[in-house]
Every structure is written in C-alpha cells, then in structure tokens.
Amino acid sequence: MFETLTDKLSGALRTLSGRGRISQSNVREAMGAIETALLEADVNHDIVKEFCAAVLEESLGTAVLESLRPDEQMVGIVHRRLVELMGTTPSRMSFVEPGPTVVMMCGLQGAGKTTTCGKLAAWLAKRGKSVLIAACDLQRPAAVDQLGVVAEGAAAFSAGSRIAFHAEPEQCGAHGTAVGNAVLVAQRALGRARAEHFDVLIVDTAGRLHIDDTLMRELEAVDRAIEAHEILLVVDSMTGQDAVHSARAFHQRLTIDGVILTKLDSDTRGGAALSVRRVTGAPVKFVGTSERVDGLDEFDPTRMAGRILGMGDVVSLVEKAQEQLDEKEQAAIADKLAKGRLTMDDFLSQMRSLRRMGPLKQLLGLLPGVGAMMKDIDIDEKQFDHIEGMIRSMTKRERENPAMIDRSRVKRIAAGSGTGATEVGRLTKQFEMMQKMMKQMSGGGLAAMGAKVNAMRDLAAGGASAGSPRLDAPKSRFKQRPRR
C-alpha cells in the first residue's frame, strides 16, 4: 500500500543522506518535496501545511543541523509527526458485558460496507466472539441476499466459530421499503442476539450514492432503536478527500466511533488515512488489506507510519505468522531440517501455510526497506499453483526422495501437472538448493520464516530474479472505550 507516496517521501529524505552537515536550505528543499508528495497523495491541504510547518520547525533545531546522520534524524521526526497525525495510539473496539455489543455499520454505496461486515465478523470470531449479522439495508437491490452470502462465507472461513445471519423473510428482495421496516428488522435482530446470547451484533445499514437527509434520518432512527455501542463508518480510501468529506458529514449527524478504510491493498493515494482523524476527530479502527475474508487489520498509527516511510512492519508479519503457522508443525519441520530430511510434502505444507498469511508481495512489503522496492516487482501467485500441481503429480516415494526423479519421471510429472519438463527439472533443482539453505536456517523463528519466503519466491520465479529483495533476518522487539 502507498507505494507511490512511500517512494516519493523516501526520495525526499534521501536528499539529506551522505551529508556530514546540512543547512537550512537543505532541510527546506527536502520539506518542499515532502509537501508536494503529500498533496499529490490527496492529503487535506490545511493538514499538509500544518504538518510540514511542524516538521520544519523541529528539523531546524540543532539536533538535525548538527547531526552526522541528518537523514535519519529527519526520518525520525517525520515518522513521529505522522503518528501524531493519525492518532498516536491504536483505537480498539470495546465490548460490553453482558453482551451483545451492538455494532452499527454505515457508509456510502460502493465503499465495501457489506463485505466489510463479513470481514469484521471473521475478525471477531478469530478472537472468540460469537457474531450475529443483521441485514438492515432494505434499499439497495439484492443487498439482503448479498449480505447472506457474505455471512455464509465468513462462517465457513471461521469453522468452529459461531457466526449467524439475520434477515426478516418478508423483507428479502424488497426494494424501496420505508424507514420503519429497517428499524423493525434491527430491533428484532437485537432481540434474537440477546435471546441466543451472541457476543456481538453487526447491523448492516442502507447507503446512498451521496449523503442526503433521508439517509441520515434512517440511520439516526436505527441508532435510536438499538442504541449501538459502536458506530463504524466504512469509507473507500481510493476516493481520497471525498472519503474524508463523507466521514465528516456522517460524524456530524451520527457521532461515529471509528472509521474503517477499505481498499488499502491497492496503491491508494493515502490522503484518507492521513487526514480522516484530524478532520473528523474519529479514529481509524480498521483497514481493509485484501479481498479475502481475513483481509481486515486493526489500524495502528505507529506501524502505518513505518510502512509509509518504507520502514516496514515486522511486528505485523510475525503476528500473521503466529496466526497461521502451527507451532507443533514448525517444530517437526525444524527437526527434519536439522536432520536433512525435508520432503516435498513438507515444503507443500509450508507453502500453503505462508499463502494463508496473505499475498507474498504484501508480506514482503512488511519488511524494512522492501516496501518501496515492491512496486517494480511482479510476483505471479499462480506459479505456486503450478508448483502444487507438480508436487501432487509425484508419487509418495518421489515426494519423500526427490533425488530419485530421473528424466522419465520428470516427463510423467510434467504430463500429470500440465506443465513442462523444464519446469519440473527446475523445481527439483531449486528444492535441493532450498534444502541446503534451510538446513542452515534450522534455528527457527523469523529468520527461518524469511528463508522460507525467499525459497518459495525463487521456486516460483525459477531462481532469484535480478533486483529482487532478499529477506534477511530483521531484528525486532515484541513488546475500551464505551461509546456512551
């Protein structure tokens, strides 16, 4: 995310690198480039002026002008000011006891509100919450049916958790219904959530293509009926300042408790993420990072500022690993590595685990210094499907001992997987190289995970590509608010 903004900010700060001493003119030149980069990212003009003035004032102090590494000092100042701009500390969801905690979702049409309801349900289920999703958008055609499909997908993804869907049978498929019907559905959903002891009730409400009084009156009526503990506004980050303006309008009528920014997995201009807290006073609580059901992350200003400045987000990477990589399985793999007994089945299991963490390009972007490089690198995720097809076309003995795969076996595997003999030969050779490398990295932890990601990328690309970033082992340290 923010690849263009990251590249431009990094370029502006690089102008100070390599200078033993710098002058006020050097700092002002860098700040001019930063100001341009922020304006092009569609950050609010007044916020840009205020931000740059604060950074410039602090940068002209002796700490920067007399530093032997002024670029590092400047990065630290810009990072700190970005964190302040976006909220200083993460704003978490709060829950009531006894439940249910009522979460009302609102936003304009096209912002991704309905799909975000499913993502939020999956996020809550992962944290042990039972969730009821209620369909109260009775204006948009097929909105109820769409939410039902989304809820079903979230429930399937969160197998073993309790996610249910609520819709009034007589309302399904109805269009242009009155305000009172939406209120009635919300009230009945709340009654069901209480009776069936759900922890959280998520209420999906109607949206419009634009903000109007009819929309706001309906949302206010629903809010009065269910007394939502959390009102979350879903906005499309790709719309830049339009997202900020709509957030301000909703906040003025509903007093929203938080914002969810969607579509941050694209190279968005970033203006909404940097502006919405200062303009509306409402914190960003979640960001949509992919189209997957699990593509919703809590918003952390410190981590986001690090990503924007190309400093990576190793903590998020490790958290994703902890969620997806089974400790017992990893211990067994480490033991096999130490003994030099890694099989193709083991590799396939590891590859699937890493793919569950998210797109490989997105994972690489979480590493320090790698994010800005990723915009010029194309990683074809389909290559991993080809690899899986080749491995599954091998016999059990071949997967346990790839060294036995000779020319005739290569041809058979290629025919069975719909690939070419060259691809199969490359896979077996790369696997032998990977075995040697991963045996050296058998200590486990983030270093081993980085080695796995490197090896997977090389297997998919047929060897390390020129200019592709390597994952060294970065060192890292790991260290409620009711609405009314």
SVG drawing of the C-alpha trace seen along z (x, -y; Angstrom):
<svg xmlns="http://www.w3.org/2000/svg" viewBox="-43 -28 74 73">
<polyline fill="none" stroke="black" stroke-width="0.4" points="0.0,0.0 1.0,-3.6 3.9,-2.6 3.9,-5.9 3.8,-8.0 6.4,-5.9 8.7,-6.2 8.4,-10.0 8.8,-10.5 11.9,-8.3 13.3,-10.2 12.8,-13.5 14.5,-12.3 17.4,-10.7 18.4,-14.2 19.8,-14.6 21.8,-11.4 25.5,-11.4 25.8,-14.9 28.1,-15.4 26.5,-18.7 23.4,-20.3 22.0,-23.8 18.5,-25.3 18.2,-25.4 18.8,-21.6 16.1,-21.0 13.6,-23.4 14.3,-21.7 13.5,-18.3 10.4,-19.6 9.2,-21.1 9.4,-17.7 7.6,-16.1 4.8,-18.8 4.4,-18.0 4.3,-14.3 1.6,-14.7 -0.5,-17.0 -0.3,-14.5 -1.4,-11.8 -4.6,-13.9 -4.0,-14.7 -6.0,-17.7 -4.3,-21.0 -4.6,-22.6 -3.2,-19.4 -0.3,-19.3 0.6,-22.9 0.3,-22.3 2.3,-19.1 5.1,-20.5 5.4,-23.6 5.7,-21.4 8.3,-19.1 10.3,-22.1 10.3,-23.9 11.6,-20.8 14.0,-19.9 15.8,-23.3 16.8,-22.6 20.4,-21.8 19.6,-18.0 19.3,-17.8 21.6,-20.5 24.5,-19.2 23.8,-15.5 26.2,-13.3 23.2,-11.5 20.6,-14.2 18.6,-11.9 18.0,-9.5 17.0,-12.4 14.6,-13.7 13.0,-10.3 12.5,-10.1 10.8,-13.5 8.6,-12.8 7.7,-9.4 6.7,-10.9 4.6,-13.6 2.8,-11.1 2.0,-9.0 0.6,-12.1 -1.4,-13.0 -3.0,-9.5 -3.8,-9.2 -0.7,-8.4 -2.2,-5.2 -4.4,-2.5 -8.1,-2.8 -9.5,0.6 -13.1,1.9 -14.7,2.0 -17.1,4.7 -19.9,4.7 -20.7,7.4 -23.2,8.9 -23.5,8.8 -24.4,8.3 -22.1,5.5 -24.1,3.7 -22.0,2.5 -23.8,0.4 -22.1,0.2 -22.8,-2.7 -21.3,-4.3 -22.0,-5.2 -22.7,-2.7 -19.7,-1.2 -17.4,-1.7 -17.4,2.0 -19.7,1.9 -21.4,5.3 -18.2,7.2 -16.6,5.5 -19.4,6.8 -18.2,10.3 -14.6,9.4 -15.3,7.9 -17.4,11.0 -14.4,13.2 -12.0,10.9 -14.2,11.1 -14.7,14.9 -10.9,15.3 -10.9,13.6 -13.5,16.0 -16.6,13.9 -20.0,15.2 -21.5,12.9 -24.9,12.2 -25.0,10.2 -28.3,8.4 -29.5,7.2 -31.0,3.8 -30.1,2.4 -33.5,2.6 -32.9,0.0 -30.3,1.5 -31.4,4.3 -30.3,7.7 -28.4,6.2 -30.0,8.7 -29.1,11.6 -25.5,10.4 -25.0,10.0 -26.4,13.5 -23.7,14.8 -21.0,12.8 -22.1,14.1 -22.1,17.6 -18.5,17.1 -17.4,15.7 -18.9,18.6 -17.2,21.1 -13.9,19.4 -14.3,19.3 -15.1,23.0 -15.7,23.9 -16.9,20.4 -20.4,19.1 -21.4,16.7 -25.1,16.4 -27.2,14.3 -30.5,12.5 -33.0,11.3 -36.7,10.9 -38.2,13.3 -40.8,10.9 -38.1,8.3 -35.7,10.4 -35.6,9.0 -37.8,6.0 -36.7,2.6 -37.5,-0.9 -39.1,0.0 -39.8,-2.5 -37.6,-3.7 -39.8,-1.9 -39.0,1.5 -35.3,1.1 -35.8,0.1 -38.1,3.1 -35.5,5.6 -32.8,4.0 -35.0,4.4 -35.8,8.0 -32.2,8.8 -31.2,7.3 -33.9,9.3 -32.5,12.5 -29.0,11.6 -30.0,11.3 -32.1,14.4 -29.5,16.6 -26.6,15.0 -24.5,13.7 -21.4,11.6 -21.7,9.1 -24.5,7.9 -23.3,6.3 -26.0,4.3 -25.6,3.5 -27.5,0.4 -28.5,-1.3 -26.2,-3.5 -26.6,-6.0 -24.5,-7.3 -24.4,-10.5 -25.2,-11.9 -28.8,-13.2 -31.3,-13.9 -33.3,-10.7 -30.3,-8.5 -29.3,-10.3 -32.8,-10.2 -33.0,-6.4 -29.6,-5.8 -30.5,-8.0 -33.7,-6.1 -31.9,-2.7 -29.4,-4.0 -32.1,-5.2 -33.8,-1.9 -30.8,0.3 -28.6,-2.1 -25.4,-1.0 -22.3,-0.8 -20.1,-1.2 -21.0,-3.2 -18.3,-2.3 -18.2,-4.2 -16.8,-2.4 -15.1,-4.6 -13.3,-3.9 -9.7,-5.0 -9.3,-5.3 -11.7,-8.3 -9.1,-10.4 -10.6,-13.6 -14.1,-12.6 -13.8,-9.9 -12.7,-12.4 -15.6,-14.8 -18.2,-12.0 -16.7,-10.9 -17.0,-14.4 -20.7,-14.6 -21.6,-11.3 -19.8,-12.2 -21.7,-15.5 -25.0,-13.6 -24.2,-10.3 -21.1,-10.9 -19.3,-7.9 -16.9,-6.0 -14.5,-4.9 -13.6,-4.6 -12.8,-1.5 -10.8,-2.3 -11.2,0.2 -9.1,1.0 -5.8,0.1 -4.3,3.2 -4.1,1.0 -1.6,-1.8 -4.0,-4.3 -3.1,-8.0 -3.2,-7.7 -5.0,-11.0 -7.9,-9.4 -5.6,-7.5 -3.6,-10.6 -6.5,-13.1 -9.6,-11.4 -8.6,-11.6 -7.6,-15.2 -10.6,-16.3 -13.3,-14.3 -11.9,-13.6 -13.0,-10.0 -10.1,-7.4 -9.4,-4.9 -10.0,-1.5 -9.6,1.0 -8.2,1.1 -9.1,3.5 -5.9,5.0 -7.2,7.5 -10.4,9.0 -10.0,12.1 -12.4,12.8 -9.4,12.3 -8.3,9.1 -9.1,6.8 -6.5,5.5 -6.6,3.2 -5.2,-0.2 -2.0,-1.1 -0.7,-4.6 2.9,-3.7 3.0,-0.7 1.2,-2.6 3.7,-5.5 6.5,-2.9 5.0,-1.4 4.5,-4.8 8.2,-5.7 9.4,-2.3 10.4,-1.2 8.3,2.0 6.1,3.6 7.9,6.7 5.5,7.0 2.5,7.4 4.5,10.0 5.2,12.0 1.6,11.7 0.4,13.1 2.9,16.0 1.7,16.8 -1.9,16.9 -1.2,19.2 1.9,21.3 1.2,24.2 3.9,24.4 4.0,28.2 4.2,28.5 7.0,25.9 8.9,27.8 8.6,31.0 9.8,29.3 12.7,27.8 13.7,31.3 13.6,32.6 15.6,29.7 18.3,30.3 18.5,33.9 18.3,33.0 15.1,34.9 12.8,32.2 10.3,33.7 8.2,32.2 5.1,32.9 6.7,30.8 7.5,28.0 3.9,28.1 2.6,27.8 4.9,24.8 3.9,23.1 0.2,23.4 0.8,22.0 2.6,19.0 0.0,18.4 -2.7,18.3 -0.8,15.4 -1.7,13.3 -0.2,12.4 3.6,12.9 4.1,9.4 2.2,8.0 4.3,10.0 7.5,8.8 6.3,5.2 6.1,5.6 9.9,5.9 12.1,2.9 13.4,1.3 11.5,3.7 8.1,1.9 9.4,-0.8 11.1,1.9 7.9,4.0 6.2,1.6 8.7,2.6 8.5,6.4 5.7,8.6 5.1,11.8 2.8,14.2 0.9,16.1 -0.3,18.6 3.2,20.1 2.5,21.5 -0.5,23.3 1.8,24.8 4.2,25.9 1.5,27.6 0.3,29.4 3.8,30.7 4.2,32.0 0.8,33.6 1.7,35.4 4.6,37.1 4.4,40.5 4.8,40.8 8.3,42.1 9.2,39.3 7.9,36.6 9.9,38.3 13.1,38.6 13.1,36.0 16.7,37.1 15.2,40.3 13.3,38.2 15.1,39.0 14.3,37.9 11.4,40.3 9.8,39.4 10.1,35.7 8.2,36.3 5.4,38.2 5.1,35.5 5.0,32.7 2.3,34.5 0.3,35.1 0.5,31.5 0.0,29.8 3.5,28.2 6.7,28.6 9.7,30.9 11.9,27.8 9.6,26.5 9.7,29.9 13.5,30.1 13.9,26.5 11.6,27.4 13.7,30.4 17.0,28.5 15.7,25.5 14.3,27.8 17.8,29.3 19.3,25.8 16.5,24.9 17.1,28.0 20.7,26.9 19.9,23.3 17.0,24.1 19.2,26.7 21.5,23.7 18.5,21.7 17.1,24.5 17.2,22.4 13.6,21.4 11.9,18.1 11.6,15.2 15.0,16.0 13.7,19.4 10.4,17.9 12.3,15.3 14.3,18.1 11.2,20.0 9.7,16.9 12.9,16.4 13.0,20.0 9.3,20.0 9.8,16.9 12.8,18.4 11.0,21.6 8.1,19.7 10.4,17.5 12.8,20.2 15.6,18.7 16.3,15.4 15.5,12.5 17.8,9.7 16.9,6.8 14.6,8.9 14.8,8.2 16.1,10.8 14.6,11.4 17.4,11.1 16.5,11.7 15.4,8.3 15.7,7.9 12.5,6.8 11.3,6.4 7.9,7.6 6.7,5.9 -12.1,-0.4 -13.7,-2.7 -17.6,-2.5 -19.4,-4.8 -21.9,-6.4"/>
</svg>
